[in-house]
């Protein structure tokens, strides 16, 4: 059915936690803007309402020139809470024999070897914020990955993008490929985030077991 699987990283291959993301944005506001973070979001619950998976919207709200410098500041805060999910090594080792594998992330590509360890070498293409001008939900990262993988226009229906936020689904749809949303404890997305027609994925994966059964069996 598929010849290629593209993964978002945070919330799909490694854990993503709201508290960690909250602390990251506190640091970004403190170090990169003249704003006070307390005026934007006083706690994690307020931050969940304020934050958008469309990073460009967050950038505009904070008055930042770009988000790339902000990511560098946030890495030391984010890294301790970002743990590779237990199912990932075994799954990718098998999947690599059946599919072309890639990563398209709004984060920095250069930190992924540290996050993913040896399995980083299993990916044929990895696109991060350093490689593109426009972050997801813009399809630029997906389009670049498809170009590098030499995916033809007629083969796009055989490519699946797996993510945990509406931005991932929007990027995949705009690139003309299939999409899947993971809705589980390690990601940021919840089912209600994907109810609108434009953010509705082709598939849902709610557990690693569902993930494995759908793609490996």
C-alpha positions as CSV (number, residue, x, y, z in Angstrom):
1,X,0.0,0.0,0.0
2,X,2.8,2.4,0.9
3,X,6.3,2.7,-0.3
4,X,7.4,5.5,2.0
5,X,6.6,6.7,5.6
6,X,7.5,10.1,6.8
7,X,7.5,10.8,10.5
8,X,7.2,13.9,12.6
9,X,9.6,13.5,15.5
10,X,8.2,15.0,18.7
11,X,5.2,13.1,19.9
12,X,5.7,10.3,17.4
13,X,9.2,9.0,17.7
14,X,10.1,10.7,21.0
15,X,7.9,11.8,23.8
16,X,6.4,15.4,23.9
17,X,5.2,16.8,27.1
18,X,3.2,20.0,27.7
19,X,5.1,21.0,30.7
20,X,8.4,20.8,28.8
21,X,7.0,22.8,25.9
22,X,5.7,25.4,28.4
23,X,9.1,25.8,29.9
24,X,10.7,26.1,26.4
25,X,8.4,28.9,25.5
26,X,8.9,30.6,28.8
27,X,12.6,30.7,28.0
28,X,12.0,31.9,24.4
29,X,9.9,34.7,25.7
30,X,12.4,35.6,28.3
31,X,15.5,35.4,26.1
32,X,14.3,36.5,22.7
33,X,11.5,39.1,23.3
34,X,10.7,42.1,25.5
35,X,7.5,40.5,26.6
36,X,6.7,38.9,30.0
37,X,5.6,35.3,29.7
38,X,3.2,35.7,32.6
39,X,1.2,38.1,30.5
40,X,0.8,35.4,27.8
41,X,0.2,32.3,29.8
42,X,0.4,31.9,33.6
43,X,0.5,28.1,33.7
44,X,0.5,25.0,31.5
45,X,-3.3,25.0,31.0
46,X,-3.3,28.6,29.8
47,X,-0.3,27.7,27.6
48,X,-2.3,24.9,25.9
49,X,-4.9,27.4,24.9
50,X,-2.3,30.0,23.7
51,X,0.0,27.6,21.8
52,X,-0.6,26.7,18.2
53,X,0.9,23.8,16.2
54,X,1.3,26.4,13.5
55,X,4.7,27.6,14.7
56,X,4.5,30.7,12.4
57,X,1.5,31.9,14.4
58,X,3.5,31.6,17.6
59,X,6.4,33.5,16.0
60,X,4.1,36.3,15.0
61,X,2.5,36.5,18.4
62,X,5.9,36.8,20.0
63,X,7.2,39.3,17.5
64,X,10.2,37.1,16.6
65,X,12.1,37.5,13.4
66,X,12.4,33.7,13.1
67,X,12.0,30.6,15.3
68,X,15.4,29.1,14.4
69,X,17.4,31.0,17.0
70,X,14.7,30.3,19.6
71,X,15.1,26.6,19.1
72,X,18.8,26.8,20.0
73,X,18.0,28.4,23.3
74,X,15.3,25.9,24.0
75,X,17.3,22.7,23.4
76,X,18.9,22.4,26.8
77,X,15.4,22.7,28.4
78,X,13.7,20.3,26.0
79,X,16.2,17.5,25.7
80,X,15.9,16.0,29.2
81,X,12.2,15.4,28.7
82,X,12.4,14.1,25.2
83,X,12.8,10.3,25.3
84,X,12.7,7.9,22.4
85,X,9.6,5.8,22.7
86,X,10.1,2.1,23.5
87,X,8.5,0.7,20.4
88,X,10.5,2.8,18.0
89,X,13.7,0.7,17.6
90,X,12.0,-2.6,16.8
91,X,9.4,-1.1,14.6
92,X,11.9,0.9,12.5
93,X,14.3,-2.0,12.1
94,X,11.5,-4.0,10.5
95,X,9.9,-1.1,8.6
96,X,13.2,-0.2,7.0
97,X,13.1,-3.4,5.0
98,X,9.6,-2.5,3.6
99,X,9.5,1.2,3.3
100,X,11.6,4.3,2.6
101,X,11.7,6.2,5.9
102,X,12.1,9.9,6.5
103,X,11.6,12.6,9.1
104,X,10.1,16.0,8.6
105,X,10.2,18.1,11.8
106,X,9.8,21.7,12.7
107,X,12.7,21.1,15.2
108,X,16.4,21.1,14.4
109,X,17.8,18.3,12.4
110,X,21.2,18.5,14.1
111,X,19.8,17.3,17.4
112,X,18.2,14.2,16.1
113,X,21.2,11.8,16.1
114,X,21.4,12.5,19.9
115,X,17.7,12.0,20.4
116,X,17.3,8.8,18.3
117,X,20.7,7.1,18.6
118,X,21.6,4.3,16.2
119,X,18.2,4.2,14.5
120,X,18.9,7.7,13.0
121,X,20.9,5.9,10.3
122,X,17.7,4.1,9.2
123,X,16.2,7.2,7.7
124,X,16.8,7.9,4.0
125,X,16.0,11.6,4.4
126,X,15.7,14.0,7.4
127,X,14.4,17.5,7.0
128,X,14.6,20.0,9.9
129,X,14.1,23.7,10.4
130,X,17.6,24.4,9.1
131,X,16.7,23.1,5.7
132,X,13.6,25.1,5.0
133,X,12.2,28.6,5.1
134,X,8.6,27.7,6.0
135,X,7.7,25.4,8.9
136,X,4.7,23.0,9.0
137,X,1.8,23.4,8.3
138,X,3.4,24.8,5.2
139,X,4.3,21.7,3.0
140,X,7.8,22.9,2.2
141,X,9.5,20.3,4.4
142,X,7.4,17.4,3.0
143,X,7.9,18.6,-0.6
144,X,11.7,18.7,0.0
145,X,11.6,15.2,1.5
146,X,9.7,13.8,-1.5
147,X,12.1,15.5,-3.9
148,X,15.1,14.0,-2.1
149,X,13.5,10.6,-2.1
150,X,12.7,10.9,-5.8
151,X,9.0,10.3,-5.2
152,X,7.1,10.9,-8.5
153,X,3.8,12.8,-8.7
154,X,2.1,9.5,-9.5
155,X,3.5,7.9,-6.3
156,X,2.4,10.4,-3.8
157,X,-0.6,8.3,-2.8
158,X,1.9,5.7,-1.6
159,X,3.5,8.1,0.9
160,X,2.2,8.4,4.5
161,X,3.0,11.2,6.9
162,X,2.5,10.4,10.6
163,X,2.2,13.3,13.1
164,X,0.7,14.3,16.4
165,X,-0.7,17.8,15.6
166,X,-3.0,19.4,13.0
167,X,0.1,21.1,11.5
168,X,1.4,17.7,10.4
169,X,-1.9,16.8,8.8
170,X,-2.2,20.1,7.0
171,X,1.3,19.8,5.6
172,X,0.7,16.3,4.4
173,X,-2.6,17.2,2.7
174,X,-1.1,20.2,1.1
175,X,1.7,18.1,-0.3
176,X,-0.8,15.6,-1.7
177,X,0.1,12.6,0.4
178,X,-1.7,10.4,2.9
179,X,-1.8,11.3,6.5
180,X,-2.1,9.6,9.9
181,X,-2.5,11.2,13.4
182,X,-1.2,9.5,16.5
183,X,-3.5,10.2,19.5
184,X,-1.7,8.9,22.5
185,X,-0.1,9.8,25.8
186,X,3.3,10.7,24.3
187,X,2.0,13.4,21.9
188,X,0.4,16.8,22.0
189,X,-2.7,16.2,19.9
190,X,-6.1,15.0,21.0
191,X,-9.0,13.6,18.9
192,X,-10.9,16.9,18.9
193,X,-7.9,18.6,17.2
194,X,-8.6,16.6,14.1
195,X,-12.4,16.9,13.8
196,X,-12.3,19.7,11.1
197,X,-12.4,18.5,7.6
198,X,-9.1,20.2,6.8
199,X,-7.3,18.5,9.7
200,X,-8.9,15.1,9.4
201,X,-6.3,12.4,8.7
202,X,-6.7,9.4,6.6
203,X,-5.8,7.2,9.6
204,X,-5.7,7.3,13.4
205,X,-3.2,5.4,15.5
206,X,-4.1,5.3,19.2
207,X,-1.6,2.8,20.5
208,X,1.8,1.4,19.3
209,X,0.1,-1.9,18.8
210,X,-2.4,-0.3,16.3
211,X,0.6,1.3,14.6
212,X,2.5,-1.9,14.2
213,X,-0.5,-4.0,13.1
214,X,-1.5,-1.5,10.4
215,X,2.0,-1.0,8.9
216,X,3.9,-4.3,9.6
217,X,1.3,-7.1,9.5
